[in-house]
Amino acid sequence: MSTLRFLSVAILSFLLLAPLIKTVKRTVEKPVVVIAQDNSESLVAGKDSAFYKKEYKEKLAKLINQLSDKYEVRSYTFADKIKESANMDSVNFKEKQTNISQLFDELDTRYSNRNLGAIILATDGLYNIGSNPVYTSSKMKAPVYTIALGDTTVKKDIVLLKTEYNRIVYLGNDFPLEVVVNAKQLKGKSSTLTVS
């Protein structure tokens, strides 16, 4: 009886000291790799549209399968809307607008507290709504790798690269003006530049 009384008092005393019972549970998860595919019609506007509609989709599916061994791969299509897709069968290149900054905002929201390993962005880089994707991608903590798509043919073009001039000029005075013009695929052609 005295042993039983001693054990009960010892257990009650121990519990009154409020012992901290610590359990450690460790969960290892694979890093998430996001593959974002541009689904706008600007990708198939060039000469190699048959490549993007068939062969490219097969190569992208192969890349997803290879990455799935080491990473948790999430696939998205973006253009007018952002859609998560289990495979790239939903890519049809028929959407009208491209908003790359909206994609980065959405990924930042979805993966803010996750182990985001990388973002693979497959696009031609043409965006017609939203802000500049260079600025919105800078807030992402994961590296962004791009797959450059679209027509890479250099087209005839004249670009005014920069102008250098004095900020203050008085009426009737001469002043220097430097204009840098870049012409592509216009060898032997002439053009007129008017400064007014």
C-alpha positions in Angstrom: 0.0 0.0 0.0 2.8 2.4 0.8 4.4 1.6 -2.6 1.2 2.4 -4.4 0.8 5.7 -2.4 4.4 6.6 -3.2 3.9 5.9 -6.9 0.7 8.0 -7.1 2.3 10.9 -5.3 5.4 10.7 -7.5 3.3 10.7 -10.7 1.1 13.6 -9.5 4.2 15.6 -8.5 5.8 14.9 -11.9 2.6 16.0 -13.7 2.4 19.2 -11.6 5.8 20.2 -12.8 4.2 20.3 -16.4 6.8 18.3 -18.3 7.4 19.3 -21.9 6.9 16.3 -24.2 8.5 17.1 -27.5 7.8 15.2 -30.6 9.7 15.8 -33.8 8.0 14.9 -37.1 10.0 15.4 -40.2 8.5 15.5 -43.7 10.7 15.7 -46.7 9.0 17.0 -49.8 10.4 17.3 -53.3 11.0 20.8 -54.6 8.3 22.2 -56.9 9.2 23.0 -60.5 6.6 25.0 -62.3 6.4 24.8 -66.1 4.4 27.6 -67.6 3.5 27.4 -71.2 2.4 30.4 -73.3 -0.9 29.5 -75.0 -1.3 32.5 -77.2 -1.7 32.4 -80.9 1.4 34.6 -81.4 3.5 31.4 -81.0 2.0 29.8 -84.1 1.9 32.9 -86.3 5.3 32.1 -87.9 6.4 29.6 -90.4 7.1 26.8 -88.0 3.6 26.5 -86.5 3.4 22.7 -87.3 6.4 22.2 -85.0 4.7 23.8 -82.0 1.4 22.0 -82.6 2.9 18.5 -82.6 6.6 17.9 -82.1 7.1 20.7 -79.5 4.3 19.3 -77.3 5.8 15.9 -77.3 9.2 17.3 -76.3 7.6 19.3 -73.5 5.8 16.2 -72.2 9.1 14.3 -72.3 10.8 17.1 -70.2 8.0 16.9 -67.7 8.4 13.2 -67.3 12.2 13.5 -66.8 11.8 16.2 -64.2 9.1 14.2 -62.4 11.7 11.8 -61.0 13.4 14.3 -58.8 10.8 17.1 -58.5 7.1 17.8 -58.0 6.2 19.2 -61.4 3.3 21.6 -61.8 2.2 22.6 -65.3 0.3 25.8 -66.2 -0.9 27.4 -69.4 -1.2 31.1 -69.5 -2.5 33.8 -72.0 -6.0 35.2 -71.4 -6.3 33.1 -68.2 -4.0 30.9 -66.1 -4.9 27.3 -66.0 -3.3 24.4 -64.1 -3.0 21.4 -66.4 -2.0 17.9 -65.5 -0.5 17.5 -69.0 0.1 19.7 -72.0 -2.8 18.4 -74.0 -4.8 21.6 -73.2 -2.3 23.7 -75.1 -4.0 24.8 -78.3 -2.4 28.2 -79.1 -5.8 29.9 -79.6 -5.9 32.6 -76.9 -5.7 36.2 -77.9 -3.9 38.0 -75.1 -0.7 37.4 -73.1 -0.3 38.6 -69.5 3.0 37.3 -68.2 3.0 39.5 -65.1 -0.3 38.0 -64.0 1.3 34.6 -64.2 4.1 35.6 -61.8 1.6 37.2 -59.4 -0.4 34.0 -59.4 2.7 31.8 -58.8 3.8 34.1 -56.0 0.5 33.7 -54.3 0.3 29.9 -54.7 3.8 29.0 -53.8 4.8 31.7 -51.3 5.5 29.2 -48.4 6.4 26.2 -50.5 9.7 24.8 -51.6 9.6 26.3 -55.1 12.8 25.1 -56.9 12.4 26.8 -60.3 10.1 28.3 -62.8 10.4 27.2 -66.4 8.7 29.8 -68.7 8.1 28.7 -72.3 7.1 31.8 -74.3 7.9 34.1 -77.2 8.2 37.0 -74.7 5.4 39.0 -76.4 2.9 40.4 -73.9 0.1 42.8 -74.7 -1.5 43.3 -71.3 -0.2 43.6 -67.8 3.1 45.1 -66.6 6.6 44.3 -67.7 7.4 40.7 -66.6 11.0 41.6 -65.8 9.8 43.6 -62.8 7.2 41.1 -61.6 9.5 38.2 -61.9 12.1 39.9 -59.7 9.9 39.3 -56.6 10.0 35.5 -57.1 12.5 33.8 -54.8 13.0 30.9 -57.3 15.1 31.2 -60.4 13.3 31.7 -63.7 14.5 29.7 -66.7 13.1 30.6 -70.1 12.5 28.5 -73.2 12.5 31.1 -76.1 9.8 30.2 -78.6 8.4 31.9 -81.7 9.7 33.2 -84.9 13.4 34.1 -84.7 13.7 35.4 -88.2 15.2 38.9 -88.4 12.7 41.1 -90.2 13.3 44.4 -92.1 13.2 47.1 -89.5 14.7 50.5 -88.7 15.0 51.4 -85.0 15.8 54.7 -83.5 18.1 53.5 -80.7 18.9 56.7 -78.9 19.3 60.5 -79.2 21.8 62.7 -77.4 21.0 66.4 -77.1 21.5 69.4 -74.8 18.6 69.9 -72.4 18.7 73.7 -72.6 19.0 75.4 -76.0 18.4 79.1 -76.7 16.5 80.3 -79.7 18.8 81.0 -82.7 21.8 79.0 -81.3 23.4 76.0 -82.9 23.5 72.9 -80.8 24.8 69.3 -81.3 22.5 66.4 -81.9 23.5 62.8 -82.0 21.1 60.2 -83.4 21.8 56.4 -83.4 19.7 54.4 -85.9 19.9 50.7 -86.4 18.7 49.1 -89.7 18.2 45.4 -90.1 17.9 43.5 -93.5 18.0 46.8 -95.4 21.3 46.6 -97.2 21.3 48.8 -100.3 18.1 50.5 -99.3 17.7 54.2 -98.4 15.6 55.9 -95.9 14.9 59.5 -94.8 15.3 60.7 -91.2 13.7 64.1 -90.5 14.7 66.0 -87.3 12.4 68.8 -86.4 
